[in-house]
Amino acid sequence: MRTLAERVYEVGVQDWDRRLFDELIPLPDGTSYNAYLIKGSQKTALLDTVDPAKTELLVDHLVRVGADSIDYIISHHAEQDHSGSIPDMLLMYPDAKVVTNPKCKAMLMDHLQLEENQFIEVQDGQELSLGDKTLQFIFTPWVHWPETMSTWLKEDRILFSCDFFGSHQACSTLYVQDEAKVLEAAKRYYGEIMMPFRSSIRGNLKKLEGLDIAAIAPSHGPVYNRPSLIVDAYRDWIDEEKVKNHVIMAYVSMHDSTRKMTEYFVDALMDRGVGVKQFNLTGADIGELVIDLVDAATVVIGSPTVLVGPHPSALYCAALVNVLRPKTKHLGIIGSFGWGSKMVDQIIGMLSTLKAEVFEPVLAKGLPNEQAYSELDALAEKIAEKHKALGLM
């Protein structure tokens, strides 16, 4: 089995074939459900379980590592990809108790129909001795649910962080090897589920500052044996002032008008030294868009008009940006219409959570004419000026 330290094992499962999470999030590299077994001199603890579809593999790993008995099942987070196998573990180890915080306990009782007497409640900072190994529980709420906590293994200096610092990635290595690839996966993961909770993450990072961490073992993706890699990345991602000279140009087009406007506008930005990436919303990997959304200074949505409103793909994009609440500083809308449009008002209405300056929209009636192209040039110039004022260029 994969060993993190003496009598500390990774016993989770690599899900190589999963391609969609929560029926929403694309998984280009699969994912993992990491669970960890710690054998103390007196007690044994299992930290999290796996998605219920993979319980059989978890059982096999526990048998192979010689987990004849388990005293505690530590539940960091009630979401079923981590907690779903707890009922089976309690059948396999009937004397085990589920150790978690009060909020997580209540959720597990609802989600898994566990009984009150199957739990041990712990408080923030409380310790649990396994004999020669000590677990300390650190509440890290809103990464990304309100009940999430982490566990600090004091003697081996390992932080078991659950979804905090995770990445959706199935891999054969225990530790991070390709740092650039893992950081990209972690940034995608952060953008998709963590980004709306930046203020909470700031507080949680402060709680970890006093720990001399040798390794961070999340519940998805490889273990960080150089913790500063992911901690420093998170510090950048949550910093409201750290945006890049980058524009996300997300568009959809029905009869080529919006496409022509988009392509002209992207060239206009490039001519002015503004970084830009174009996403056709009918086929784009939304996860890639979210990666850019983490620190792009500007987002522009392009849409034709459908029944006086935005195209559904543009509306979905606006809704996604709104719920993820990036630190984007500027917003733009371009598009086209045939005989009338409320497209702009509806898109702006979908972006109510963002604290961003909204530029004057650029709309064309039918195919774009010289006036529309001139207005696109002016918008590109305005964005370049704003990026310069932020010190990005």
Buried (B, 14 or more C-beta within 10 A) or exposed (E): EBEBBEBBBBBBBBBEEBEEBEEEBBBEBBBBBBBBBBBBEEBBBBBBBBBBBBBEBBBEBBEEBEBEEBBBBBBBBBBBBBBBBBBBBBEBBEEBBBBBBEBBBBBBBEBBEBEEEBBEEBEEEBEBEBEEBBBBBBBBBBBBBEBBBBBBBEBBBBBBBBBBBBBBBBBEEBBBEEEEBBBBBBBBBBBBBBBBBBEBBBEBBEBBEEBEBBBBBBBBBBBBBBBEBBBEBBBEBBEEEEBBBBBBBBBBBBEEBBBBBBBBBBEBBEEBEBBBBBBBBEEBEBBBBBBBBBBBBBBBBBBBBBEBBBBEBBBBBBEBBBEBBBBBBBBBBBBBBBEEBBBBBBBBEBBEEBEBEBBEBBBBBEEBEEEBBEBBBBBBBBBBEBBBEBEBB
